[in-house]
């Protein structure tokens, strides 16, 4: 997995490659602190539930988009609510 900020992410497996677009939930970028960590957390959440790699990347993108909308590395919105919007 290669995260590329506003340019999305590329996820490569033995058999395939996926491009995942960046998600901006509230169209406002304030602080990128924690974005990579939240992306990884969302990705691993999906992987732990046996979702396909593209879906895992989409979950990671939504989680990262929440944390960049405000100052600080802690989410202000319940991530389960955001994840439910794309599942």
GIMOCOR-V665923 format. One record per residue. N is the residue number from 1. RES is the residue in one letter. PSI is psi in whole degrees, 0 to 359 (NA if undefined). Layout:
n->N res->RES psi->PSI
n->N res->RES psi->PSI
This chain:
n->1 res->X psi->134
n->2 res->X psi->113
n->3 res->X psi->141
n->4 res->X psi->35
n->5 res->X psi->230
n->6 res->X psi->346
n->7 res->X psi->8
n->8 res->X psi->205
n->9 res->X psi->155
n->10 res->X psi->129
n->11 res->X psi->122
n->12 res->X psi->132
n->13 res->X psi->182
n->14 res->X psi->326
n->15 res->X psi->345
n->16 res->X psi->167
n->17 res->X psi->142
n->18 res->X psi->140
n->19 res->X psi->131
n->20 res->X psi->121
n->21 res->X psi->149
n->22 res->X psi->146
n->23 res->X psi->136
n->24 res->X psi->104
n->25 res->X psi->299
n->26 res->X psi->89
n->27 res->X psi->48
n->28 res->X psi->118
n->29 res->X psi->119
n->30 res->X psi->314
n->31 res->X psi->124
n->32 res->X psi->3
n->33 res->X psi->125
n->34 res->X psi->356
n->35 res->X psi->316
n->36 res->X psi->320
n->37 res->X psi->317
n->38 res->X psi->325
n->39 res->X psi->311
n->40 res->X psi->319
n->41 res->X psi->315
n->42 res->X psi->318
n->43 res->X psi->313
n->44 res->X psi->327
n->45 res->X psi->311
n->46 res->X psi->318
n->47 res->X psi->321
n->48 res->X psi->342
n->49 res->X psi->15
n->50 res->X psi->31
n->51 res->X psi->157
n->52 res->X psi->162
n->53 res->X psi->323
n->54 res->X psi->316
n->55 res->X psi->320
n->56 res->X psi->317
n->57 res->X psi->322
n->58 res->X psi->319
n->59 res->X psi->315
n->60 res->X psi->319
n->61 res->X psi->319
n->62 res->X psi->317
n->63 res->X psi->317
n->64 res->X psi->323
n->65 res->X psi->330
n->66 res->X psi->316
n->67 res->X psi->338
n->68 res->X psi->357
n->69 res->X psi->0
n->70 res->X psi->170
n->71 res->X psi->134
n->72 res->X psi->162
n->73 res->X psi->3
n->74 res->X psi->134
n->75 res->X psi->143
n->76 res->X psi->337
n->77 res->X psi->142
n->78 res->X psi->117
n->79 res->X psi->329
n->80 res->X psi->328
n->81 res->X psi->316
n->82 res->X psi->317
n->83 res->X psi->320
n->84 res->X psi->331
n->85 res->X psi->338
n->86 res->X psi->354
n->87 res->X psi->NA
